[in-house]
Amino acid sequence: MKPATVRFAIIVSISMVLLSLLFGFLGKRMIIRIRQNRSQFLDSEEKKRAVQTERMRAIYELTSELSSTLSYKRVLDSALDMSAAVLNPDPEQLVSDPLVGMVMLFSGGKLHIGSARRLTSADMRVTFDAAEGLLKRALDEGEPMLLNNIGYDPELGRVVVLRTCTSGYCFPLRSGLNVYGALLFAHPNPDYFNSERSNLLDIIGRQSVTAIQNARLYQDLVEEKERMVEVHEEARKKLARDLHDGPTQSVAAIAMRLNITRRMMSKDVQAAGEEIIKLEELAHRTTKEIRHMLFTLRPLILESQGLTAAVQSMADKMLETFSQKMTVQIDERVTKQLEMGKQGVIFYIIEEAVNNARKHAAADTIAVRLKPVEAGIALLEIQDNGVGFDVGAMSQAYDKRANSSLGMVNLRERSELVNGLLHIDSAPGKGTKIQVYIPLTEDAADRIHHPRAK
């Protein structure tokens, strides 16, 4: 074999060995890299699964927490805490994340911050009219909204911490026509509220609405119970006052005049006879007063024949007992839509207003009217042509619960029992007109008490 051929064969063999070593080394490195990439992928997937698991756990805890409490404060705090935990499942990331959150609720026509995260004490006192800017838009549209340039908003910009935020997410807290407020989150990162986080906030927002609605209903029940206790206590006090001012005084007068008559019998029989006639009249009048009081305490005719017959019977007894004229105009289309409980409350509103007018107005006639005014709303009017009074001064006495305004207290509280809206129009020398707008349906109640929703 020639030397050149031998050298070529050696070179080829060496090259093959080197290439084998090179490809072996590269293959080993590639296998290591593939294993590393696979491990990183598995770690990433495991982390994603852990994040999703943590988020689902947080949502489950939120649902459990919101469904187990009827406290407003706990509902609001839980909604914010769990929202932050869902958006940032990593505890270390949650601590350092500059996410701002707050729940705003309507009170007195304004939005008040009920609970918040990362707000200063001064920011917590800020209120919003929701009359312009992002808040108005979100509440008017009634749908969740992504917000940009939140720090420059004319209303939200008053919150100092929001001035550093560029993006936000607002979820209106509403159920049907009832608007309770809004759930607001903000962040300095303009891309923070991606579709995944927005969907999570939608879930939390819907759960919060249900919890807030339940808390509101529970609070209404508690207040209703307290109001009923106050109404019953006031009814007892009123009965005591009426007994003291009416039959008690009359019975005392009868006893005194009987003593006088007994002494007169031996001196002037004719005068004693005249006194006995007066005593008989007084006894009859006292009997009528007691019967009228018993009628107003529990008018059996109301249960058997309805509101119209009961009010007409009240008018007859007013004329018979106190010589007070009273006219009644009640539209049966309204009474047919009122359950017996509401008819009873309306009867007592009329009774309170008529008695106030009889005692204080010196009116010739008291007119009672109940009629429909628009779809689902009835108007109760009690009007007299008496001396009238200063409504402003009486309202101040009402706010202080003064004795002189107990009649107004009763009217307001009884109007609230039928979810009604009370209006009193009066002036000295011009008589008095009491109006109560009474909703006959839930939709009508919303229109009366939630003009924003209308």
FENPE-V48742 format. One record per helix or strand of 3 or more residues. SS is the DSSP state (hx for helix, st for strand). FROM is the first residue (numbers start at 1). TO is the last residue. Records with the same first field share a line. If there is no record, write none. Layout:
SS->FROM-TO ; FROM-TO
This chain:
hx->3-67 ; 72-87 ; 91-96 ; 121-124 ; 133-141 ; 150-152 ; 156-158 ; 160-164 ; 195-264 ; 269-297 ; 300-305 ; 307-322 ; 332-335 ; 340-361 ; 391-399 ; 403-417 ; 442-449
st->100-107 ; 110-117 ; 145-148 ; 167-175 ; 178-187 ; 325-330 ; 365-374 ; 377-384 ; 421-426 ; 432-439
